[in-house]
């Protein structure tokens, strides 16, 4: 099986990258919708949780754009987003289990993304692996 040309291999928006972008967009829509509804209807019940969900939504949107741009700037944006996302889901996940009373309602990242089938935990890992896989290698 022939290896893809180097230029094609470094594009983050080609091949499996398209599926990754689609999942990021799906999660951006889901997190934005959920956070928007929660902030609009019951913000006073769990403001931190709802703002964390809104933050996750913004990160998903920006990560999708970064992956779709496929250039150096897009790659840097996606790398920053995936790194912050992974730190967020691990940090908020651990904190929400250690201090559940501080999270009266779930966020996208609480319980390591358990409310979303743990995809919020897996998604940044896949994003980082894809960025690593598509990195430029010396010729």
N, C-alpha and C positions, 0 to 999 in steps of 0.2 A: 504494500500500500504506500503510495507516494505521499510525502509530507507536504503540507500546504506551503506556498511561498511565504517568505519571511514577512512581506508587507501584509499579506492576508492574515497571518498568524498574530500579528500585533494589534489587529482591530478588535476592540472590545464589543463592537456591535454586530459582529458576524457570527454565524454558526450558533452554538449554544448560548452565546451572549445575548441573542435576541430573546430567548426564553427567559433568561435572567432579567433582562430589562422589562419584559412583560410581567413577571412576578413582582418586581419592584413597583411597577405602575399599579398593579392590582392591590398591593398592600398600601400604596399611597392613597388610593381611592378609599379602601376600607378604613384605614386609620384616620383619614381626613373626615370621612362621614361620621364615624363613631365619635371622634373628639369634638367635632362641630356640634353634633346633637347634644352630647353631654355638657359641653360648655354653655350652650344656649338654654338648656332646660334644667340642669341641676348642678351648676358650677359650684355652688356653696356647699354641696355635700362632700366633694373630694377634689378641690381645686388642683392640688399637686398631681394627682393621678391623671386628671383630664389634660393638664398642661403637658405632662410627659407624653401622653398619647399624641397631642398636637405636635410636639417636638419630633417624635418618631415619624409622623406623617411628613413633615418637612424634610427630614433626612431621607426618607424613601423617595420623595420627589426629586431632590437634588442628586441622589445617587443614580436614579434612572437617567436623568439628563446627562450626568457625567459619563455613564457607560454608553449612552447613545451617541454622544459627541465623538468618541473614539480617538480624539487627538491627545496631545500631551496634557493640555489643560483639563480635558475631560477625565483623563486617567487620574490626574492628581485629585480632582474633585471627588471622583468615585472612591479613590483610596482613602481620602480623609473621611468621607461619609461612612464607608464600610467599617473603618477603624472606630469611629465614634459610636456607630450603631452597635458593634460588638461589645465595646466597653459599656455602653448604656444597657444593653439587654442583660449582660452578666452582672453589672453593678446593681441595677434596679431589681433584677431577678433575685439576687442574693438578699438585698435589703428588704424586699417585699416578703420574703420568707422569714427573715430574722425578726422583722418588726411589722407584722401584718396589720396591727392596729393603725399604722400610719397610712395604710392603703385600703380605705373602706370600700373602694371600687377598683376593679382591675384596670390596668393600663395595657397597652400593646406589649410592653416589656415585662410586666410583673409576672412572677412565677416562671421566668425565663421564656415568656411567650406562650405559656400553656393554653391560654384562651384562644390562641391562633394555631394550635397544633404544633407548637415549638418551632414553627417556620421562622419567626423573628430571631431565633437563636441560630438556626442553620443558614439563613439567607446571607448574613454578612460573611460567614465563613466561605460560602460558595462564591460570593463576590470577590473576596480577597484571593481565593484560589484561582478564579478566572483572571484576575488582574495579574497574578504571578504567571499563569500559563501563557498569557498574551504579551508578556513583557518583551522588550527588544533584547535580543541576544547579539553579542559581537559576532560579526561575520568572519 
